[in-house]
Amino acid sequence: MRQFIFTLLAFFIISSLAAQTIEVPQKQQSLVTKHTATWCPFCGLEEWDLQKFFLDNLDGNNAIVMGAHISSTSKLYSQTAKELLMTYQGVVYQPEFFHNTSKITGNIESIKTMMSTKVSDASQQSPLAQTGILVTYNPTDDTLKVKTNTKFFSAAEGTYQLSILLLQREVYAEQANRGSNVLHRNIIRKSLNPTTFGPEIASGTIAAGTEASHEVALKWNNQYELNNVKFVVILWKRNATKYDFVNGNSTTTIQQEQTTSTRRTDALGNRFAILPNAVKNNALIQLDLPTAFNNAEITLFDQYGRRVRTVHRGSLPAGQQQFTLERTGAEAAGIYFLRFKSGNTVATRRVIFL
């Protein structure tokens, strides 16, 4: 799997002051995990339909539903998923279903009923703590930031850590007894923290109302389409080598990063232009490159930092060249960003679709 390149600062602070921009819902959510593998024949039978039921009925409705491929021979293997499940209770062989970290056993109907009941019952409980999450993307420097704020609604004791996981919402891959190219959903891909269970955010005697903020920033580098990822935060209580699930939250919303700083000098200046930059049907992208660029990419993003399409990918010679930026019927009116990127050379231009 391609690896993220971690940059900038990852830090956390514990404070009694609220993080003003991050809402912390006072809601208890459950974690529903399927231990699976693409080569597993039983995983593609009734258990496949059961996971689809959980995704359609529980995910986003009092639960976070995930697929974990921990076998290194699975096409969707993830080291993060393996490290996560190694602390679950009773992990043996695919397929298995877990509520939080406890395995649910029985026939298909009994697992469906028990899981649904446990998720419903948990949602009626008052949470000890919960984490709000805010994700932003800056297309100018290709930086994605995940900011969290964890609030303890009641007094607590112990050591608490925070995972930030990236899930791929939709990915096509083989599945035994289903086909060679079928849709898998909410697949665990990566921890955005350096470790799976994340940093310690609170420990010892924790007063009710205590809040802990955490931030991680990374170069995105087009690892996954931004409109095809889910960010999951999980709060754990660490007990020796075991991690007890406390609460979880997730989002698929990515906001454009807001900044009040002055505009930085970009790499190309007037050598990169869009004429006109208010587009009804199409515009002309003009480049006057000072040198040849290998592996250059010109990409259009929407105002939330989600990739719309790639205009050009490949080598570009030095000198003047032009590309046509056509507005398709699928693109709504609004602000978009066109980014030129090759290695460390990055330049971004704003364009408005009328």
Number of C-alpha atoms within 10 A of each C-alpha: 10 7 8 15 11 16 12 11 11 17 13 18 12 16 13 12 11 17 18 7 12 17 16 20 15 16 19 23 27 28 23 25 25 25 22 27 27 23 17 17 15 16 24 21 15 13 20 18 13 18 23 16 13 21 20 12 14 21 20 14 16 22 27 24 25 25 24 26 26 23 21 12 11 16 14 23 21 21 18 21 23 18 14 19 19 14 14 18 13 14 17 9 11 20 18 19 24 23 21 23 22 17 18 17 14 9 10 12 11 12 19 18 10 15 22 18 12 13 22 18 13 16 17 12 11 12 18 17 25 24 26 22 25 20 21 19 25 19 27 20 17 17 19 22 23 20 21 25 24 28 26 21 17 14 13 18 12 12 18 23 19 26 22 28 22 21 24 22 19 15 15 12 14 20 25 16 15 15 12 12 11 14 14 19 19 22 25 28 21 23 24 22 19 14 14 20 23 20 18 17 19 23 15 10 11 16 14 15 17 20 25 22 22 18 18 21 22 20 18 21 12 10 12 14 13 21 16 15 20 20 24 21 26 23 25 21 20 17 11 7 6 13 19 16 19 21 23 26 25 23 15 16 15 22 17 16 17 9 8 5 6 6 7 7 8 15 15 17 11 10 14 20 19 20 14 13 17 16 18 14 12 16 18 16 19 17 20 17 16 12 10 11 17 13 12 18 20 20 19 25 20 20 20 20 24 20 20 18 12 13 17 15 15 11 13 19 13 13 12 13 12 13 14 13 17 13 16 10 8 7 11 12 13 12 15 23 22 26 22 23 21 17 10 8 13 19 21 23 17 18 22 14 16 12
